[in-house]
Amino acid sequence: MSTSASTPLTLEILKDAIANNAAALRCRTELQPAGGAGDKVFPPTYAGAVYAIEQRQIFDSEGKNPQTKTCVVLDSVQAQANRMEDALQAALDAGRLKVPVLSVDFTGLGLLDEVGRVTSLEAPHRVADAILRDSLHEGQPFRKSDLGKQLDAASLQNATPLYQLCPTALVFGIWDSTGPKGGLGAKFQRALVSEIIGVNAQIGKKTSSRIDPLGMRAAAKVIKKDGSYELAGDRAAGAVSPSEVNHGNIPPDVTDGGATLDYAEQTIVLSLPALRRLRFPVDGKTTVERDNAGRTVLVALALTAAALAAESGFDLRSRCLLWPTGPLTWELLSSPGKPTEKLTITSEDAIKLLNEAVAAAEKEGLKWHSEPIPLKPAPNLIALLKRSQEIAASTPETSAS
């Protein structure tokens, strides 16, 4: 059971939590569909066009009286991490904060579909992603450059390279499986885990149809050719119906789709023991003060990512817009058996807290790259991307028949 009062999060609270062996910071938020309680929402679909449904034990607000209820995943741990990183990138682009990122510039390469920029906040595997591996830093392959070689030595006992180049990897986790060591590359667990589920989910139905104003008939066969089509005889080889080139009706159909819920819930847990395993040596030497300062920065970074993502809204996908029923409130799990302390923080305050933590770490000799580190895609990556886009352009998607 938690206390009722809420306290603003401060740097001193974070420092004490790291130094005094607090277990975690957690945040549980109830959400409802933007259309109101009982409105249908659409979960993500997985292989086989299925939802992630399971039976879970759901407790009351006092953490008692468990009941088994059907729940559906509305946003997975991986999706939540991506949303938080996207929120950090948006804040960085807007000039609201500075965090280390590596940025690969794909502009001006004559691509069929412009990619623009991809940063370590946007790449699926963060700094260990193949996009960065196959890019150049000052004319050298990134992982063979002086900068990239630092990552080869990254470990729990030496988290300094990741802190300097990609600290979000220490928050959201990373496996450097594409680097020089392959599967033996450094692994860092997720310290921040977030998930959104729908509670007491009842799966509903969805309808689909399309009325073609031109009234195309299935018997009017065509042959696909060079991204377009030409009229075909009834018995011509390769002849298909107009629906294959996005003409014609789609008959009305009813299939499983969407869900109604009692409510949705987001659960965020930040593991402080996971961060305490990290050491931050400088010139081969570690100090307790520097280690704790680096860990405190990562706590502040995690809180900033969560606050920014929450304030950007919970529009998870088409027909899945959620609305929190109350403000995001964190709980500090500091002492077993004692009431948790309730804490609040806005994105503006979180950014300020992050800046204070970074400055404190710098005083201990731990610095990171405050400006984006530019990379350029290597020739083989450009060639592969161009070929992939050419294949995509010559292989049009087909519609339902």
C-alpha positions as CSV (number, residue, x, y, z in Angstrom):
1,M,0.0,0.0,0.0
2,S,1.4,3.4,-0.9
3,T,1.1,6.7,0.8
4,S,-1.4,9.2,-0.6
5,A,0.8,12.4,-0.8
6,S,3.0,13.0,-3.9
7,T,6.4,14.6,-3.8
8,P,8.2,16.2,-6.8
9,L,11.2,14.1,-7.9
10,T,14.5,15.8,-7.2
11,L,18.1,15.0,-7.9
12,E,18.7,14.3,-4.2
13,I,15.9,11.7,-4.2
14,L,17.5,10.0,-7.2
15,K,21.0,10.1,-5.6
16,D,19.7,8.6,-2.4
17,A,17.8,5.9,-4.2
18,I,20.9,4.8,-6.0
19,A,23.2,5.1,-3.0
20,N,20.8,3.5,-0.5
21,N,19.9,0.3,-2.4
22,A,16.3,1.2,-3.4
23,A,14.9,-1.6,-5.5
24,A,12.9,0.2,-8.2
25,L,10.8,3.1,-9.5
26,R,7.5,2.0,-10.8
27,C,4.5,3.8,-12.5
28,R,1.1,2.3,-13.0
29,T,-1.4,4.3,-15.0
30,E,-5.0,3.4,-15.8
31,L,-6.2,4.4,-19.3
32,Q,-9.5,4.4,-21.1
33,P,-10.3,4.6,-24.8
34,A,-10.5,8.2,-26.1
35,G,-14.0,7.4,-27.2
36,G,-15.0,6.7,-23.6
37,A,-15.3,3.6,-21.4
38,G,-16.5,0.6,-23.5
39,D,-15.4,2.0,-26.8
40,K,-13.6,-0.6,-29.0
41,V,-9.8,-0.5,-29.4
42,F,-7.6,-2.5,-31.8
43,P,-4.6,-4.4,-30.3
44,P,-1.5,-5.1,-32.5
45,T,-1.7,-8.3,-34.6
46,Y,1.1,-10.8,-34.7
47,A,2.0,-13.7,-37.0
48,G,-1.2,-15.4,-38.2
49,A,-3.2,-12.2,-37.6
50,V,-3.7,-13.0,-33.9
51,Y,-3.8,-10.9,-30.8
52,A,-1.5,-11.6,-27.8
53,I,-4.2,-12.8,-25.4
54,E,-3.6,-14.5,-22.0
55,Q,-5.0,-15.1,-18.6
56,R,-3.6,-12.8,-15.9
57,Q,-4.1,-12.3,-12.2
58,I,-5.5,-8.8,-11.7
59,F,-5.4,-7.3,-8.2
60,D,-7.4,-4.4,-6.8
61,S,-5.9,-1.0,-5.9
62,E,-4.7,-2.3,-2.6
63,G,-2.8,-5.1,-4.3
64,K,-5.2,-7.7,-2.9
65,N,-8.2,-9.9,-4.1
66,P,-6.7,-11.3,-7.3
67,Q,-9.0,-12.4,-10.0
68,T,-8.2,-14.2,-13.2
69,K,-9.1,-12.1,-16.2
70,T,-8.5,-12.3,-20.0
71,C,-6.0,-9.6,-21.0
72,V,-4.7,-8.5,-24.3
73,V,-1.4,-6.7,-25.1
74,L,-2.1,-3.3,-26.5
75,D,1.6,-2.2,-26.6
76,S,4.5,-4.6,-26.1
77,V,7.7,-4.0,-24.1
78,Q,9.6,-3.5,-27.4
79,A,7.0,-1.1,-28.8
80,Q,7.0,1.0,-25.6
81,A,10.8,1.3,-25.7
82,N,10.6,2.5,-29.3
83,R,8.0,5.1,-28.4
84,M,10.1,6.4,-25.6
85,E,13.2,6.6,-27.8
86,D,11.1,8.4,-30.5
87,A,10.0,10.9,-27.8
88,L,13.6,11.5,-26.9
89,Q,14.5,12.0,-30.5
90,A,11.6,14.5,-31.0
91,A,12.8,16.5,-28.0
92,L,16.4,16.4,-29.2
93,D,15.2,17.7,-32.7
94,A,13.2,20.4,-31.0
95,G,16.3,21.6,-29.1
96,R,14.7,20.7,-25.7
97,L,17.6,18.4,-24.6
98,K,21.0,17.0,-25.5
99,V,21.8,13.3,-25.4
100,P,24.4,11.3,-27.2
101,V,23.3,10.0,-30.6
102,L,25.0,8.7,-33.7
103,S,23.3,9.9,-36.9
104,V,23.6,8.4,-40.3
105,D,22.8,10.8,-43.2
106,F,21.1,9.3,-46.2
107,T,20.2,12.5,-48.0
108,G,21.5,13.3,-51.5
109,L,22.2,9.7,-52.5
110,G,19.7,9.6,-55.4
111,L,17.4,7.1,-53.7
112,L,14.0,6.3,-55.1
113,D,12.5,6.8,-51.6
114,E,14.3,9.3,-49.5
115,V,15.3,7.9,-46.1
116,G,16.7,11.1,-44.6
117,R,18.4,10.5,-41.3
118,V,18.6,7.4,-39.0
119,T,20.0,7.8,-35.5
120,S,20.9,5.4,-32.8
121,L,17.6,6.4,-31.1
122,E,15.7,5.2,-34.3
123,A,17.8,2.2,-35.3
124,P,16.2,-1.1,-34.1
125,H,19.3,-2.3,-32.3
126,R,20.5,1.1,-31.1
127,V,24.3,1.6,-31.4
128,A,24.7,-2.1,-32.3
129,D,22.5,-1.9,-35.3
130,A,23.8,-3.0,-38.7
131,I,22.9,0.4,-40.2
132,L,25.5,2.1,-38.0
133,R,28.0,-0.8,-38.4
134,D,27.8,-0.4,-42.2
135,S,28.4,3.4,-42.0
136,L,31.6,5.4,-41.9
137,H,33.0,7.7,-39.3
138,E,35.6,10.1,-40.7
139,G,36.1,7.8,-43.7
140,Q,36.5,4.6,-41.7
141,P,34.0,1.8,-41.1
142,F,32.3,2.9,-37.8
143,R,33.3,-0.2,-35.8
144,K,36.9,0.0,-37.0
145,S,37.2,3.7,-36.2
146,D,38.8,5.0,-33.0
147,L,35.3,5.9,-31.8
148,G,33.7,2.6,-32.7
149,K,36.5,0.5,-31.3
150,Q,35.6,1.8,-27.8
151,L,32.4,-0.3,-27.9
152,D,34.4,-3.5,-28.2
153,A,35.5,-3.1,-24.6
154,A,32.0,-2.3,-23.3
155,S,30.9,-4.5,-20.4
156,L,29.2,-4.2,-17.0
157,Q,32.6,-3.4,-15.6
158,N,33.2,-0.8,-18.3
159,A,29.9,0.9,-19.3
160,T,31.7,4.2,-20.0
161,P,31.8,3.7,-23.9
162,L,28.1,3.2,-24.1
163,Y,27.4,6.1,-21.6
164,Q,29.4,8.4,-23.9
165,L,28.0,7.3,-27.2
166,C,24.6,5.7,-26.6
167,P,23.4,5.8,-23.0
168,T,19.9,4.8,-24.0
169,A,21.4,1.3,-24.7
170,L,22.1,1.1,-20.9
171,V,18.4,2.0,-20.2
172,F,16.6,-0.1,-22.8
173,G,19.1,-2.9,-23.2
174,I,21.4,-4.0,-26.0
175,W,23.2,-7.0,-27.4
176,D,26.2,-6.2,-29.6
177,S,25.7,-9.3,-31.7
178,T,26.6,-7.5,-35.0
179,G,29.9,-6.3,-33.8
180,P,33.4,-7.9,-34.1
181,K,32.6,-10.5,-31.3
182,G,29.4,-11.7,-32.9
183,G,27.2,-13.6,-30.4
184,L,29.8,-13.0,-27.7
185,G,29.3,-9.3,-27.9
186,A,28.3,-7.4,-24.8
187,K,24.8,-7.8,-23.4
188,F,23.0,-5.3,-21.2
189,Q,19.6,-6.1,-19.9
190,R,16.6,-3.7,-20.1
191,A,16.6,-1.6,-17.0
192,L,13.4,0.2,-18.0
193,V,10.4,-2.1,-18.9
194,S,7.0,-0.7,-19.9
195,E,3.9,-2.5,-21.2
196,I,0.3,-1.6,-21.9
197,I,-2.4,-4.3,-21.5
198,G,-6.2,-4.3,-21.8
199,V,-8.0,-5.9,-18.8
200,N,-11.0,-8.2,-19.2
201,A,-10.8,-8.0,-22.9
202,Q,-13.8,-9.1,-25.0
203,I,-12.8,-9.7,-28.6
204,G,-15.3,-8.3,-31.1
205,K,-16.0,-8.2,-34.8
206,K,-14.8,-5.9,-37.6
207,T,-16.3,-5.4,-41.1
208,S,-14.6,-4.8,-44.4
209,S,-15.8,-3.8,-47.8
210,R,-15.1,-1.6,-50.8
211,I,-17.5,-0.3,-53.4
212,D,-15.8,0.5,-56.7
213,P,-17.4,3.5,-58.3
214,L,-16.4,2.2,-61.7
215,G,-18.1,-1.1,-61.1
216,M,-15.1,-3.2,-62.4
217,R,-16.0,-6.9,-62.9
218,A,-13.8,-9.8,-61.9
219,A,-14.3,-11.3,-65.4
220,A,-12.5,-8.4,-67.0
221,K,-9.0,-10.0,-66.8
222,V,-5.7,-8.1,-66.9
223,I,-2.0,-8.9,-67.0
224,K,0.4,-7.1,-64.7
225,K,3.2,-5.4,-66.6
226,D,6.0,-3.0,-65.6
227,G,4.2,-1.8,-62.5
228,S,1.0,-1.3,-64.4
229,Y,-1.3,-3.7,-66.4
230,E,-2.8,-4.4,-69.8
231,L,-6.1,-5.9,-70.9
232,A,-6.0,-9.7,-71.3
233,G,-8.0,-12.4,-73.0
234,D,-10.1,-14.7,-70.9
235,R,-7.6,-17.6,-71.3
236,A,-4.4,-15.6,-71.4
237,A,-1.5,-16.9,-69.2
238,G,-1.1,-14.9,-66.1
239,A,-4.4,-13.2,-66.3
240,V,-5.8,-11.9,-63.0
241,S,-8.9,-10.1,-61.9
242,P,-8.9,-6.3,-61.6
243,S,-8.8,-6.6,-57.8
244,E,-5.1,-7.6,-58.2
245,V,-4.4,-4.1,-59.5
246,N,-6.7,-2.4,-56.9
247,H,-9.8,-2.1,-59.0
248,G,-13.2,-3.7,-58.3
249,N,-15.4,-4.4,-55.3
250,I,-14.5,-6.1,-52.0
251,P,-17.6,-8.0,-50.9
252,P,-18.7,-7.1,-47.3
253,D,-17.1,-9.4,-44.8
254,V,-17.2,-9.9,-41.0
255,T,-14.1,-11.2,-39.1
256,D,-12.8,-11.1,-35.6
257,G,-11.3,-7.7,-34.7
258,G,-10.9,-5.2,-32.0
259,A,-11.7,-5.5,-28.3
260,T,-13.7,-3.9,-25.5
261,L,-12.1,-3.6,-22.1
262,D,-12.8,-2.8,-18.5
263,Y,-9.7,-0.5,-18.7
264,A,-6.2,-0.4,-20.0
265,E,-3.1,-0.2,-17.8
266,Q,0.4,0.9,-18.4
267,T,3.1,-0.5,-16.1
268,I,6.6,0.9,-16.1
269,V,9.3,-0.5,-13.9
270,L,12.9,0.9,-13.7
271,S,15.3,-1.6,-12.1
272,L,17.8,0.2,-9.9
273,P,19.8,-3.0,-9.2
274,A,20.3,-3.4,-13.0
275,L,21.9,0.1,-13.0
276,R,24.0,-0.6,-9.9
277,R,25.8,-3.4,-11.8
278,L,27.3,-0.8,-14.1
279,R,30.7,0.7,-13.6
280,F,32.1,3.8,-15.2
281,P,35.9,3.8,-15.3
282,V,37.8,6.7,-16.6
283,D,41.5,6.1,-17.6
284,G,41.1,2.6,-16.2
285,K,40.0,3.7,-12.7
286,T,36.6,3.7,-11.0
287,T,35.3,5.5,-8.0
288,V,32.1,5.0,-6.0
289,E,31.2,8.7,-6.6
290,R,31.6,8.4,-10.4
291,D,29.7,5.1,-10.6
292,N,26.8,6.5,-8.7
293,A,26.8,9.7,-10.7
294,G,26.6,7.8,-13.9
295,R,23.8,5.6,-12.6
296,T,21.9,8.7,-11.5
297,V,22.1,10.1,-15.0
298,L,20.6,6.9,-16.4
299,V,17.7,7.1,-13.9
300,A,17.1,10.7,-15.0
301,L,17.3,9.7,-18.6
302,A,14.8,6.9,-18.1
303,L,12.3,9.2,-16.3
304,T,12.7,11.8,-19.1
305,A,12.0,9.3,-21.8
306,A,8.9,8.0,-20.0
307,A,7.6,11.5,-19.2
308,L,8.1,12.7,-22.8
309,A,6.4,9.7,-24.3
310,A,3.4,10.0,-21.9
311,E,3.0,13.7,-22.7
312,S,3.1,13.0,-26.5
313,G,0.0,10.9,-26.0
314,F,-1.1,7.3,-26.2
315,D,-2.1,7.1,-29.9
316,L,-0.8,3.5,-30.3
317,R,-2.2,2.8,-33.8
318,S,-5.4,3.3,-35.9
319,R,-8.4,2.9,-33.6
320,C,-6.3,2.6,-30.5
321,L,-6.1,6.0,-28.9
322,L,-6.0,5.9,-25.1
323,W,-6.4,8.5,-22.4
324,P,-5.0,8.4,-18.9
325,T,-7.6,8.7,-16.1
326,G,-5.0,10.5,-13.9
327,P,-1.5,11.9,-13.9
328,L,1.5,9.7,-14.1
329,T,2.7,9.0,-10.6
330,W,5.9,7.1,-9.7
331,E,6.5,5.0,-6.6
332,L,9.9,4.5,-5.1
333,L,10.4,1.0,-3.7
334,S,13.0,1.9,-1.1
335,S,12.6,-0.3,1.9
336,P,10.8,-3.7,2.1
337,G,7.7,-3.7,4.3
338,K,7.4,0.1,4.3
339,P,4.9,2.2,2.3
340,T,6.2,3.3,-1.1
341,E,6.8,7.0,-1.6
342,K,4.7,8.6,-4.4
343,L,6.6,10.9,-6.7
344,T,5.6,13.1,-9.7
345,I,7.6,14.7,-12.5
346,T,6.7,16.5,-15.8
347,S,8.8,16.3,-18.9
348,E,10.1,19.8,-18.3
349,D,11.2,19.0,-14.8
350,A,12.6,15.7,-16.0
351,I,14.8,17.4,-18.6
352,K,16.0,19.9,-15.9
353,L,16.8,16.9,-13.6
354,L,18.7,15.2,-16.4
355,N,20.8,18.3,-17.1
356,E,21.6,18.6,-13.4
357,A,22.6,14.9,-13.2
358,V,24.8,15.2,-16.3
359,A,26.5,18.2,-14.8
360,A,27.1,16.4,-11.5
361,A,28.6,13.4,-13.4
362,E,30.9,15.7,-15.4
363,K,32.3,17.0,-12.0
364,E,33.3,13.4,-11.3
365,G,35.1,13.1,-14.7
366,L,32.3,11.3,-16.5
367,K,31.4,13.1,-19.8
368,W,29.3,12.2,-22.8
369,H,29.0,13.5,-26.4
370,S,26.4,16.3,-26.1
371,E,26.2,16.8,-29.9
372,P,25.2,14.2,-32.5
373,I,28.0,12.2,-34.0
374,P,27.7,12.3,-37.8
375,L,28.2,9.1,-39.9
376,K,27.9,8.5,-43.6
377,P,26.5,5.2,-45.1
378,A,29.2,3.0,-46.7
379,P,29.1,2.4,-50.4
380,N,27.9,-1.3,-49.9
381,L,25.0,-0.1,-47.7
382,I,24.0,2.5,-50.3
383,A,24.1,-0.1,-53.1
384,L,22.1,-2.6,-51.0
385,L,19.5,0.1,-50.2
386,K,19.1,1.2,-53.8
387,R,18.7,-2.4,-55.0
388,S,16.1,-3.0,-52.4
389,Q,14.1,0.1,-53.3
390,E,14.3,-0.9,-57.0
391,I,12.9,-4.3,-56.2
392,A,10.1,-2.8,-54.1
393,A,9.2,-0.4,-56.8
394,S,8.9,-3.2,-59.4
395,T,6.8,-5.4,-57.1
396,P,3.5,-3.6,-56.5
397,E,1.4,-4.8,-53.6
398,T,-1.8,-6.7,-54.4
399,S,-5.2,-6.0,-52.9
400,A,-7.7,-8.4,-51.5
401,S,-9.7,-10.2,-54.2
